[in-house]
Amino acid sequence: MKAIILAGGLSSGLVPLTINTPKPLLPIGNYPLILFQVNQLKKAGIKEIILSLSYQPRLIEEILKDGSNFGLILRYHVEATPLGTAGAFKVAEHLIDDTTLVLNGDVLSEMAFEVCLDTHRKRRGLVTIATCSVANPRSYGAVEVDQEGRVIGFVERPRGKAVRNNTINAGVYVLEPEVLQWIPRDRPFFFEKDLFPVLLERRVPFFARAVGEYWREITRPYSYLQSNMDFLDKRVSIPQFHGYQKENHPPGNPEVVVDDASLFDEQCMIKPGAQIVHSVIGSNCRIEEGAIVRNSVLWPGCRIQRNAFVSGSILGRGCTIGEGSLVYAGNILGDKSSLTSYCRT
């Protein structure tokens, strides 16, 4: 059984975080996002994973290598030009010879993929998609399903009366090789807006499987920040791979205020009087006297100077927040950003 992770997009919605870091390597609780996906696929019994890449593929290959450290076979396919979700599936056609589970590379989930596979086999589907329920489907593509679990329609970013349910496409698909015949070569083609309408028109066996486990699509800085907060709240499982386990390194100084939820990577320096609450601190960070960090994510090498305040924000690699500066909720600083003393943002 094979799976494909579609991880080739440019991730423009996450800029500036993705200028130097491809989305699959965005840290969630100091683990790369893609490790969570690989972990869930392995738990579902997947033995071979194809990674469809485009943006900075070498950085991803350097971390995952051939997959032997995970007890898996990993293969890489690099697109010279991104061709959309279905287009990436078509480009990997020479590697597809059986039922394949396809996963969008921006999905963080506790979903049991084996449940989708089981539904697909029992119903003898040509396509089975995972769906989930959200409070507001207007930012997603709503899926219409009949009482027998057949997909009967899609409504992209529904508005007004078009909002008839809160069931959305979860970005997980089980596909038979036969669907490749309806995907053109060498031009952008997407599952959601191109392939699926064709399949509905042809009335192929097309099913949906609702899942209730944790699910989050990481396409904007807010959703990235929230995924880290969810990790701290133990809503997301730690990837279970030998050699990739990270220990928490909280400061031992009793003059530092740290809550139980916060995580610290190695070689951080936290000075007396600092406060860290519900935050993820990357390696080699320095937080000085009187500084406060709350509900934030600091990537490696950040420096928070004396009496600075950071709340509800994301700081890329090597950022510096000057003495007495105030960084309020919603700020996203790219790598090596620097605020001088007593700034407010």
PAKOLSE-543207 format. One line per 5 residues: their letters; for each residue z, x, y of C-alpha. Coordinates in Angstrom, 1 decimal. Layout:
# residues N
a) Z X Y  ... $
This chain:
# residues 345
mkaii) 0.0 0.0 0.0  -1.0 1.4 3.4  0.0 0.7 7.0  -1.7 1.5 10.3  0.3 2.0 13.5 $
laggl) -1.9 1.4 16.5  -0.5 4.0 18.9  -3.5 5.1 20.9  -3.1 3.2 24.2  -2.5 4.8 27.6 $
ssglv) 0.6 2.7 28.3  -0.2 2.3 32.0  2.5 -0.3 32.2  5.2 2.3 31.5  4.0 4.9 34.1 $
pltin) 5.6 7.2 35.2  7.5 7.5 31.9  4.3 8.0 29.9  2.6 10.5 32.2  3.9 13.4 30.1 $
tpkpl) 5.2 11.5 27.1  3.1 9.3 24.8  4.6 5.9 24.2  5.4 6.6 20.5  7.7 9.4 21.6 $
lpign) 9.7 7.4 24.2  13.3 8.0 23.2  15.4 5.0 22.0  19.0 6.1 21.7  17.6 9.7 21.7 $
yplil) 15.3 9.0 18.7  11.5 8.7 19.2  10.2 5.1 19.1  7.8 5.8 16.3  10.6 6.8 14.0 $
fqvnq) 12.0 3.3 14.1  8.6 1.9 13.0  8.1 4.5 10.3  11.6 3.7 9.0  10.9 -0.1 8.8 $
lkkag) 7.6 0.5 7.0  9.2 2.7 4.5  11.9 0.1 3.8  9.1 -2.4 3.1  7.8 -0.1 0.3 $
ikeii) 4.9 1.4 2.3  3.9 4.8 1.0  1.1 5.8 3.2  0.8 5.4 7.0  -2.2 6.0 9.2 $
lslsy) -1.5 6.7 12.8  -4.3 5.7 15.2  -3.9 7.9 18.2  -5.7 8.7 21.4  -3.3 9.9 24.2 $
qprli) -1.6 13.3 23.6  -1.9 13.1 19.8  -0.8 16.7 19.2  2.7 16.0 20.5  3.1 13.2 17.9 $
eeilk) 1.7 15.3 15.1  4.0 18.1 15.9  7.0 15.9 15.3  5.9 13.8 12.3  3.7 16.5 10.6 $
dgsnf) 2.4 15.3 7.2  5.2 12.9 6.5  6.7 14.8 3.6  10.1 15.0 5.5  10.1 11.2 5.4 $
glilr) 9.0 10.9 1.7  5.7 9.4 3.0  2.0 10.4 3.4  1.0 10.4 7.0  -2.7 10.6 8.1 $
yhvea) -4.0 10.8 11.6  -7.0 9.3 13.2  -7.7 10.2 16.8  -10.0 8.0 19.0  -12.0 9.9 21.6 $
tplgt) -12.1 6.7 23.6  -9.7 3.8 23.0  -11.5 0.9 21.4  -8.8 -1.8 21.4  -6.6 -3.0 18.6 $
agafk) -9.3 -4.3 16.3  -11.6 -1.4 17.3  -9.0 1.1 16.2  -8.8 -0.7 12.8  -12.6 -0.5 12.5 $
vaehl) -12.7 3.2 13.3  -10.2 3.9 10.4  -12.5 1.9 8.0  -13.1 4.9 5.8  -9.4 5.1 5.1 $
iddtt) -9.0 1.4 4.3  -9.5 0.2 0.7  -6.9 -2.5 0.1  -4.5 -4.8 1.8  -3.3 -3.1 5.0 $
lvlng) -0.3 -3.8 7.2  -1.2 -3.2 10.9  1.5 -2.7 13.5  1.2 -2.4 17.3  2.7 0.8 18.5 $
dvlse) 4.8 -0.8 21.2  6.9 -3.0 18.9  10.6 -2.2 18.2  11.8 -4.5 15.5  14.2 -5.1 12.6 $
mafev) 11.5 -7.2 11.0  11.4 -7.1 7.2  7.7 -6.4 6.8  7.9 -7.1 3.1  8.4 -10.8 3.8 $
cldth) 5.1 -10.9 5.6  3.4 -9.1 2.7  4.9 -11.5 0.2  3.7 -14.6 2.2  0.3 -13.1 2.5 $
rkrrg) 0.0 -12.5 -1.3  1.4 -15.9 -2.2  -1.0 -17.8 0.0  -3.9 -15.5 -0.7  -4.6 -15.0 2.9 $
lvtia) -7.4 -13.0 4.5  -5.1 -12.5 7.5  -1.4 -13.2 7.9  0.3 -12.5 11.2  4.0 -12.3 12.0 $
tcsva) 5.3 -14.6 14.7  8.5 -14.9 16.6  10.1 -17.2 19.1  10.9 -16.1 22.7  12.5 -17.9 25.6 $
nprsy) 9.4 -17.6 27.8  6.0 -17.4 26.1  4.0 -17.2 29.4  3.9 -13.4 29.2  2.5 -13.4 25.7 $
gavev) -0.1 -15.1 23.5  1.2 -18.3 22.1  0.3 -19.1 18.4  -0.3 -22.7 17.2  0.5 -23.2 13.5 $
dqegr) 0.1 -26.4 11.4  2.8 -27.7 8.9  1.3 -25.6 6.1  1.6 -22.4 8.0  -2.1 -22.0 8.8 $
vigfv) -3.0 -20.6 12.2  -5.0 -23.2 14.1  -5.2 -21.7 17.6  -4.1 -19.2 20.2  -3.3 -19.7 23.9 $
erprg) -3.3 -16.4 25.8  -0.6 -16.3 28.5  -0.1 -20.1 28.6  0.7 -21.9 31.8  1.8 -25.5 32.7 $
kavrn) 0.8 -28.0 30.0  -0.7 -25.3 27.9  2.9 -24.2 27.0  3.4 -26.4 23.8  5.7 -24.0 21.9 $
ntina) 7.5 -20.7 22.2  6.0 -19.1 19.1  4.2 -15.8 19.9  2.1 -13.2 18.1  4.6 -10.4 17.2 $
gvyvl) 2.0 -7.7 16.9  2.2 -7.3 13.1  -0.7 -8.2 10.9  -1.5 -8.1 7.2  -5.3 -7.8 6.8 $
epevl) -7.7 -7.7 3.9  -10.7 -5.2 4.1  -13.1 -8.1 4.3  -12.2 -8.7 8.0  -13.9 -5.4 8.9 $
qwipr) -17.3 -7.1 8.6  -16.6 -9.1 11.8  -15.5 -6.1 13.9  -18.3 -4.3 15.7  -18.5 -0.6 16.0 $
drpff) -18.4 1.6 19.0  -17.2 -0.9 21.6  -13.8 -2.3 22.6  -12.6 -5.2 20.4  -9.2 -6.8 20.2 $
fekdl) -7.5 -8.7 17.5  -6.0 -11.3 19.8  -8.9 -12.3 22.0  -11.9 -11.2 20.0  -11.4 -11.1 16.2 $
fpvll) -9.0 -14.0 15.7  -11.1 -16.6 17.4  -14.0 -15.6 15.1  -11.8 -16.0 12.1  -10.6 -19.4 13.2 $
errvp) -14.2 -20.6 13.8  -15.1 -19.4 10.3  -12.1 -21.1 8.8  -11.0 -18.2 6.7  -7.5 -18.3 5.1 $
ffara) -5.4 -17.4 8.2  -1.7 -17.8 8.0  1.5 -17.1 10.1  4.9 -16.0 8.9  7.8 -16.7 11.4 $
vgeyw) 10.5 -14.0 11.5  13.9 -14.2 13.1  15.0 -10.6 13.2  15.3 -8.5 16.3  12.0 -7.9 18.1 $
reitr) 11.0 -6.4 21.4  7.7 -5.4 22.8  8.0 -2.2 24.9  5.3 -2.5 27.6  7.2 -2.3 30.8 $
pysyl) 10.1 -0.1 32.0  12.5 -3.1 31.9  11.8 -3.7 28.2  12.1 0.0 27.5  15.5 0.1 29.2 $
qsnmd) 16.7 -3.0 27.5  15.7 -1.6 24.1  18.0 1.3 24.7  20.8 -1.1 25.7  20.1 -3.0 22.5 $
fldkr) 20.5 0.2 20.5  23.8 0.9 22.1  24.9 -2.7 21.1  23.9 -1.9 17.5  21.1 -4.5 17.4 $
vsipq) 18.7 -1.9 16.2  19.3 0.3 13.1  19.3 4.1 13.2  16.3 5.6 11.4  17.5 6.9 8.1 $
fhgyq) 15.6 10.2 7.5  17.2 13.4 6.3  17.1 16.0 9.0  16.5 13.5 11.8  20.1 12.2 12.1 $
kenhp) 21.6 12.8 15.5  25.3 13.2 16.0  27.0 11.8 19.1  28.5 14.6 21.3  30.9 12.8 23.7 $
pgnpe) 32.7 15.0 26.1  36.2 16.0 24.8  37.7 16.3 28.3  40.3 13.6 28.8  39.5 13.6 32.5 $
vvvdd) 36.1 12.1 31.8  35.8 8.3 31.5  33.4 7.4 28.7  33.2 4.1 26.8  32.7 3.8 23.1 $
aslfd) 29.1 2.6 23.3  27.5 5.5 25.3  25.5 8.2 23.4  25.3 11.9 24.2  22.8 14.3 22.8 $
eqcmi) 23.7 18.0 22.3  24.6 20.6 24.9  25.5 18.2 27.8  28.0 19.3 30.4  30.2 16.4 31.8 $
kpgaq) 32.6 17.5 34.5  36.1 16.0 35.2  36.2 12.7 37.0  32.8 11.7 35.9  32.3 8.2 34.4 $
ivhsv) 29.7 7.2 31.9  29.4 3.6 30.8  27.0 2.0 28.3  24.3 4.7 28.8  22.1 7.1 26.8 $
igsnc) 22.4 10.7 27.8  19.7 13.2 26.6  20.2 16.8 25.7  21.2 19.4 28.3  22.2 17.0 31.0 $
rieeg) 24.8 17.9 33.6  26.9 15.2 35.2  29.2 16.6 37.9  32.6 15.6 39.3  33.0 12.0 40.4 $
aivrn) 29.5 11.0 39.4  29.1 7.5 37.8  26.3 6.6 35.3  26.1 2.9 34.1  23.7 1.0 31.9 $
svlwp) 21.1 3.8 32.3  18.9 6.2 30.3  18.8 9.9 31.2  16.2 12.0 29.5  16.9 15.6 28.7 $
gcriq) 17.7 18.1 31.4  18.9 15.7 34.1  21.5 16.7 36.7  23.7 14.1 38.5  25.5 15.9 41.3 $
rnafv) 29.0 15.2 42.7  29.9 11.6 43.5  26.4 10.3 42.8  25.9 6.8 41.4  23.2 5.7 38.9 $
sgsil) 23.1 2.2 37.6  20.5 0.3 35.5  17.9 3.0 35.8  15.7 5.4 33.8  15.5 9.1 34.7 $
grgct) 12.7 11.2 33.2  13.1 14.8 32.1  14.6 17.2 34.4  15.5 14.8 37.2  18.1 15.7 39.9 $
igegs) 20.2 13.1 41.8  21.7 14.8 44.8  25.4 14.7 45.8  26.6 11.2 46.9  23.2 9.6 46.3 $
lvyag) 23.1 5.9 45.1  20.5 4.9 42.6  20.7 1.1 42.0  19.4 -1.0 39.2  15.6 -1.1 38.5 $
nilgd) 14.7 2.4 39.5  12.4 4.5 37.3  12.1 8.2 38.1  9.3 10.3 36.5  9.9 13.8 35.1 $
ksslt) 11.3 16.3 37.5  11.9 13.8 40.3  14.5 14.9 42.8  16.6 13.0 45.3  18.4 15.0 48.0 $
sycrt) 22.0 14.4 48.9  23.1 10.9 50.1  19.9 9.1 49.4  19.8 5.4 48.6  17.2 3.8 46.4 $
